[in-house]
Amino acid sequence: MTVSRTICLGFLAVITVGTILLMLPFSTSAGSWNNIVVALFTSTSAVCVTGLSVVDPGTYFSFWGQLFIALLAQIGGLGYMTTTTFLILLIGRRFDLRQKIAIQQALDRPGMHGSAQVIRSIIATTLIFEITGIFLLLPAFVPQYGWSQGLWLAIFHSINAWNNAGFSLFKDNLIGYQTSVLVVFTVTTLIIFGGIGYQVILEMYLWLRDRFLKQKTNLVLSLDFKVATSTTLILLILGTIAFFCIEFRNPATFGNLDLGGQFLVAWFQSVTPRTAGFNTIDISKMTTAGLFITIALMFIGASPGGTGGGIKTTTLRVLTSCTKAILQGKEEVLLYDRKIAISLILKAVGVLVGSVATVILATVLISLTDPNLDFIQILFEVVSAFATVGLSTGITGTVSTAAKLILIITMYIGRVGVLLLMSAILGDPRPTRIHYPEENLLVG
């Protein structure tokens, strides 16, 4: 039982428990036993923090069903190893070297030192952001739905926004709040910080603390921080501009709004493909160009160590830096005056190839099971599932059972990671001292 197998089987165990809970009669509004495919799909989507749903969570599930979805999304966002380690710390047990290695791999940390403190910091950060989100959303929901229902709506959407899950209890998701500055900026802020990674948030806090207290400390921001923040900022700005330019004449999405509303919707649409899944416009009515840009942003996803999916912003920067090095005739890949190790470049290439292969295979299979669907709809749904986003053109509930199972597998692969899943299947690589001679090969 390797560490990668422990993580993969742990997610399967949580999905199984969630499926059983969502199948129980008190989890549905009708009070009857739930369909196993619906329960499995919803549980997988929640644990994998995707947000795709074959039913309307707000009407199909009872309060208990909605509570289970929120808890599953919380566990999925934190990660299996983080959740189990936190439970071990709660009961006062010390965890061994194996668990430290598992935490290191699950959080993609450079070392194992201070693992317990890292887990406590992650839990504390999560609670601070989610509770803040709840208080900010209360003024938007309470006046319309009352205190009890308004409070639950604030809790549910704050948890789903921070964990980049994207489940909503409204039939039209957040379209009814597309011009609400409070809701839009609260949800997008939770999405961004939830997906940017805990290590980045910690470094940001330490930097702001030193500036506020005017402490003269030599805090050196890590390469992860620089790459994650700069890439996220660039993608958010370019995405907002692209969506505004493409959709502002589309009366079904942006066209009927004033200039301020158009920028607000364009901003939200730029943020939500970063594996969140909320939407303030009807995705099915977007132009083909808008859908394709959304697919690209979904495929890139969030940053390592966060609650989002996709190939990650750091993978994108490593690959683009490799391309830049080739064009400049350099033999070293540099990022912020730091040399990128060959092992990281190989890992980035492996993530890209594995991700593309998974998307292509799932798209082909669904095209065979549901030939009546348009190609762009299938590709959009598959990328949304793999990148654990949750956006949909509205076909999730209408696809065949075989297609639903394919999407379930795709969501699982996207959450645990292609390389981690392959490592769990094939086992840990064995070191070798055998070296082979080099030979040139025509490429490109």
C-alpha positions in Angstrom: 0.0 0.0 0.0 1.9 3.0 -1.3 1.2 6.6 -0.4 -0.4 7.2 -3.8 -2.7 4.2 -3.4 -3.6 5.4 0.1 -4.7 8.8 -1.3 -6.6 7.3 -4.3 -8.4 4.7 -2.2 -9.2 7.3 0.4 -11.0 9.4 -2.1 -12.9 6.3 -3.3 -13.9 5.5 0.3 -15.2 9.0 0.9 -17.2 8.9 -2.4 -18.7 5.5 -1.4 -19.8 6.8 2.0 -21.2 9.9 0.4 -23.1 7.8 -2.2 -24.7 5.7 0.6 -25.7 8.8 2.6 -27.2 10.5 -0.5 -29.2 7.3 -1.3 -31.0 7.3 2.0 -34.7 8.4 2.0 -34.2 11.4 4.3 -31.6 12.9 1.9 -34.2 13.5 -0.8 -37.1 15.9 -0.8 -39.5 13.2 -1.9 -38.5 11.0 1.1 -37.8 8.0 -1.1 -34.7 6.0 -1.8 -32.4 7.9 -4.3 -31.3 6.6 -7.6 -27.8 5.1 -7.3 -26.5 6.8 -10.4 -27.7 10.2 -9.2 -26.3 9.6 -5.7 -22.9 8.3 -7.1 -22.6 11.2 -9.6 -23.5 13.8 -6.9 -21.1 12.3 -4.3 -18.3 12.1 -6.8 -18.9 15.7 -8.0 -18.9 16.9 -4.4 -15.8 15.0 -3.2 -14.0 16.0 -6.4 -15.2 19.6 -5.8 -16.6 19.8 -9.4 -20.2 21.0 -9.1 -21.7 19.1 -12.0 -25.1 17.8 -11.1 -27.7 15.7 -12.9 -30.5 17.1 -10.7 -31.3 20.4 -9.1 -29.7 20.2 -5.6 -32.0 22.9 -4.2 -35.2 21.0 -4.9 -34.2 17.4 -5.3 -32.3 17.0 -2.0 -33.6 17.7 1.5 -31.7 19.8 4.0 -29.8 16.7 5.1 -28.9 15.9 1.5 -27.7 19.4 1.0 -25.7 19.2 4.2 -24.1 16.0 3.1 -23.1 17.7 -0.2 -21.6 20.6 1.7 -19.6 18.3 4.0 -18.4 16.2 1.0 -17.3 19.3 -0.8 -15.5 20.4 2.4 -13.6 17.1 2.7 -12.9 17.1 -1.0 -11.5 20.6 -0.9 -9.3 20.0 2.0 -8.2 16.7 0.6 -8.4 13.2 2.0 -5.0 13.3 3.7 -5.5 16.7 5.3 -8.9 15.7 6.6 -7.7 12.4 8.1 -4.6 14.0 9.6 -6.7 16.7 11.2 -8.9 14.0 12.8 -5.8 12.3 14.1 -4.6 15.5 15.6 -8.0 16.1 17.2 -7.9 12.8 19.1 -4.4 13.5 20.3 -2.5 10.9 18.3 0.9 11.5 16.7 1.3 10.5 13.0 4.2 8.6 11.7 6.7 9.1 8.9 4.3 7.5 6.4 1.6 10.0 7.1 4.1 12.9 6.8 5.2 11.6 3.4 1.5 11.4 2.4 0.9 15.0 3.4 4.0 16.1 1.5 2.7 14.4 -1.7 -0.9 15.5 -1.2 0.0 19.2 -0.6 3.0 19.1 -3.0 5.3 20.5 -0.3 9.1 20.5 -0.7 9.7 18.9 2.8 8.1 17.1 5.7 9.0 19.4 8.5 6.2 21.0 10.4 3.4 18.9 8.8 1.2 19.1 11.9 1.5 22.9 12.0 0.7 23.1 8.3 -2.5 21.1 8.8 -3.6 23.4 11.6 -2.9 26.5 9.4 -4.9 25.0 6.5 -7.9 24.4 8.8 -7.7 27.8 10.4 -7.4 29.5 7.0 -10.4 27.6 5.7 -12.6 28.5 8.6 -11.6 32.2 8.5 -12.4 32.6 4.8 -15.6 30.6 4.9 -17.0 32.3 8.0 -16.1 35.7 6.5 -17.9 34.7 3.3 -21.0 33.7 5.3 -21.2 37.0 7.0 -20.8 38.9 3.7 -23.5 36.8 2.0 -26.0 37.2 4.7 -27.2 40.7 3.7 -27.8 39.4 0.2 -29.9 36.3 1.2 -31.6 37.1 4.5 -33.8 40.0 3.4 -35.2 37.8 0.6 -35.4 34.4 2.3 -35.5 35.1 6.0 -32.9 34.3 8.7 -33.1 30.5 8.7 -33.1 29.9 5.0 -30.8 32.9 4.3 -28.2 31.7 6.8 -28.2 28.2 5.3 -27.9 29.7 1.8 -24.9 31.8 2.9 -23.2 28.8 4.6 -23.8 26.4 1.6 -22.5 28.9 -1.0 -19.6 30.1 1.1 -18.4 26.5 1.5 -18.8 25.7 -2.2 -17.1 28.9 -3.3 -14.1 28.5 -1.1 -13.7 24.8 -2.1 -14.3 25.7 -5.8 -17.2 23.2 -5.8 -19.8 25.3 -7.6 -23.0 23.6 -6.2 -25.8 26.1 -5.9 -29.3 25.8 -4.3 -30.8 28.2 -6.8 -32.4 26.8 -10.0 -30.5 29.3 -12.1 -27.3 29.1 -10.1 -26.3 32.7 -9.4 -27.8 34.3 -12.5 -30.3 36.1 -10.3 -27.4 37.9 -8.6 -25.4 38.7 -11.7 -25.4 42.4 -11.0 -25.1 42.2 -7.2 -21.7 43.6 -6.4 -21.7 42.1 -2.9 -22.4 38.5 -4.1 -20.2 38.7 -7.1 -17.1 40.0 -5.3 -17.6 37.8 -2.2 -17.9 34.6 -4.3 -15.1 35.5 -6.7 -12.8 36.4 -3.8 -13.5 33.0 -2.1 -12.9 31.2 -5.4 -9.6 33.0 -6.1 -8.1 32.5 -2.6 -9.4 29.0 -2.4 -7.8 28.0 -5.7 -4.5 29.9 -5.3 -3.1 27.6 -2.6 -2.6 27.6 1.1 1.1 28.2 0.9 0.6 31.4 -1.2 -2.0 32.7 1.3 0.4 32.1 4.2 3.3 33.9 2.4 0.9 36.7 1.6 -0.1 37.0 5.2 3.5 37.0 6.5 4.4 39.7 3.9 1.5 41.9 4.9 2.1 41.4 8.6 5.7 42.5 8.3 4.7 45.6 6.3 1.9 46.5 8.7 4.1 46.0 11.8 7.0 47.6 10.0 9.3 44.7 10.8 12.6 44.6 9.0 12.7 41.0 8.1 14.3 39.5 5.0 11.2 37.6 3.9 12.0 36.1 0.4 8.9 35.2 -1.5 9.1 31.7 -3.0 9.0 30.9 -6.7 5.6 29.2 -6.1 4.2 32.5 -4.8 5.5 34.5 -7.7 4.4 32.1 -10.4 0.9 31.4 -8.9 0.0 35.0 -8.2 1.4 36.5 -11.4 -0.2 33.8 -13.6 -3.5 34.0 -11.8 -3.6 37.8 -12.2 -2.7 37.6 -15.9 -5.4 35.0 -16.6 -8.0 36.9 -14.7 -7.3 40.2 -16.6 -7.1 38.6 -20.0 -10.2 36.5 -19.4 -12.2 39.5 -18.3 -11.2 41.4 -21.4 -11.8 38.5 -23.7 -15.2 37.7 -22.4 -16.3 41.3 -22.6 -15.1 41.8 -26.2 -16.7 38.5 -27.3 -20.0 38.5 -25.5 -20.9 42.2 -25.1 -23.1 42.1 -28.2 -24.7 38.8 -27.4 -28.2 39.7 -26.0 -28.6 36.2 -24.4 -25.6 36.8 -22.1 -24.1 40.4 -21.8 -26.0 42.4 -24.4 -29.0 43.6 -22.4 -26.9 44.8 -19.4 -25.4 48.3 -18.9 -21.6 48.8 -19.1 -21.1 48.2 -15.4 -23.1 45.0 -15.4 -21.2 43.8 -18.4 -17.9 44.2 -16.7 -19.2 42.6 -13.6 -20.5 39.5 -15.5 -17.2 39.4 -17.6 -15.2 39.4 -14.4 -17.3 36.6 -12.8 -17.1 34.6 -16.0 -13.3 35.0 -16.0 -13.0 33.8 -12.4 -15.4 30.9 -12.4 -13.7 28.7 -15.0 -10.8 28.5 -12.6 -12.5 25.3 -11.4 -15.4 27.0 -9.5 -18.5 26.1 -11.4 -20.8 29.0 -10.4 -22.3 31.0 -13.3 -24.1 34.3 -13.6 -25.1 33.8 -17.3 -26.7 30.9 -19.2 -23.6 29.0 -20.4 -25.5 27.3 -23.2 -26.2 30.7 -24.8 -22.6 31.8 -25.1 -21.0 32.1 -28.4 -18.7 29.4 -29.7 -15.7 31.6 -29.2 -16.8 32.3 -25.6 -17.2 28.6 -24.9 -13.8 27.8 -26.3 -12.1 30.4 -24.1 -13.9 29.0 -21.2 -12.7 25.5 -22.1 -9.1 26.8 -22.2 -9.4 28.5 -18.8 -11.0 25.4 -17.3 -8.2 23.2 -18.6 -5.5 25.5 -17.0 -7.4 25.6 -13.7 -6.1 26.8 -10.4 -2.8 26.6 -8.5 -1.1 23.7 -6.7 -2.0 23.3 -3.0 -5.4 24.9 -3.5 -8.9 23.5 -3.8 -9.1 23.8 -7.6 -8.2 21.4 -10.4 -6.9 21.6 -14.0 -3.3 21.2 -15.1 -2.4 24.1 -12.7 -1.0 27.6 -13.3 2.6 26.5 -12.5 2.4 23.7 -15.1 1.4 26.3 -17.7 4.3 28.6 -16.7 6.8 25.9 -16.9 5.7 24.8 -20.3 5.5 28.3 -21.7 9.0 29.0 -20.2 10.3 25.9 -22.0 8.9 27.3 -25.3 10.5 30.6 -24.6 13.8 29.0 -23.9 13.7 27.1 -27.1 12.8 30.2 -29.1 15.7 32.1 -27.5 18.1 29.2 -28.2 18.8 28.6 -24.5 19.5 25.2 -22.9 18.2 26.2 -19.5 14.6 27.0 -18.5 14.4 30.1 -16.2 11.6 31.6 -14.1 12.3 34.7 -12.1 16.0 34.2 -12.4 15.7 30.6 -11.1 16.6 27.5 -13.1 13.8 24.9 -13.4 15.0 21.4 -12.7 14.6 18.8 -15.5 12.5 16.6 -13.2 9.9 19.4 -12.9 9.9 19.9 -16.7 9.3 16.2 -17.2 6.5 16.3 -14.6 4.9 19.2 -16.4 5.0 17.5 -19.7 3.6 14.3 -18.1 0.7 16.2 -16.6 -0.1 17.9 -19.9 0.1 14.6 -22.0 -1.9 12.7 -19.4 -4.5 15.4 -19.2 -4.9 15.7 -22.9 -5.1 12.0 -23.3 -7.8 11.7 -20.6 -9.9 14.5 -22.2 -9.6 13.0 -25.7 -10.5 9.5 -24.5 -13.5 10.7 -22.5 -14.7 12.9 -25.4 -14.5 10.1 -27.9 -16.4 7.7 -25.6 -19.2 10.1 -24.9 -19.4 10.9 -28.6 -20.0 7.2 -29.1 -22.6 6.8 -26.3 -24.4 10.1 -27.1 -24.0 10.8 -30.8 -26.9 13.3 -30.8 -24.9 15.9 -28.8 -22.8 18.6 -30.4 -19.0 18.2 -30.2 -18.5 21.5 -28.4 -21.0 20.5 -25.8 -19.3 17.2 -25.2 -15.8 18.7 -25.1 -17.0 21.4 -22.7 -18.6 18.9 -20.4 -15.5 16.6 -20.4 -13.1 19.4 -19.7 -15.4 20.8 -17.0 -15.4 17.3 -15.3 -11.7 16.7 -15.7 -10.7 20.1 -14.4 -13.3 19.8 -11.6 -15.0 23.0 -12.6 -18.7 22.2 -12.8 -19.8 24.6 -15.6 -22.2 23.0 -18.1 -24.1 23.9 -21.2 -27.1 22.1 -19.7 -26.6 18.5 -20.9 -25.4 16.9 -17.7 -28.9 15.6 -16.7 -29.8 14.5 -20.2 -26.8 12.3 -21.1 -27.0 8.6 -21.0 -26.1 6.5 -18.0 -22.9 5.4 -19.7 -21.9 9.0 -20.3 -22.6 9.8 -16.7 -20.3 7.0 -15.6 -17.6 8.3 -17.9 -18.0 11.7 -16.4 -17.7 10.2 -12.9 -14.4 8.5 -13.8 -13.2 11.7 -15.4 -14.0 13.8 -12.3 -12.2 11.3 -10.2 -9.1 11.3 -12.4 -9.1 15.1 -12.4 -9.3 15.3 -8.6 -6.6 12.8 -7.6 -4.3 13.8 -10.6 -3.2 11.8 -13.6 0.3 11.2 -12.4 -0.8 10.2 -8.9 -3.3 7.8 -10.3 -0.8 6.2 -12.6 1.6 5.9 -9.7 -1.1 4.2 -7.7 -1.7 1.7 -10.5 1.9 1.0 -11.5 3.5 1.4 -8.1 6.4 3.6 -7.1 9.2 3.9 -9.7 12.4 2.0 -8.9 15.7 3.8 -9.1 18.2 2.6 -11.6 21.9 3.2 -12.3 21.6 2.2 -15.9 22.3 5.1 -18.4 21.8 4.9 -22.1 23.7 6.7 -24.9 22.2 9.9 -26.3 21.1 10.2 -30.0 19.5 13.0 -31.9 15.9 12.9 -33.0 14.1 15.2 -35.5 11.4 17.1 -33.5 8.9 19.7 -34.7 
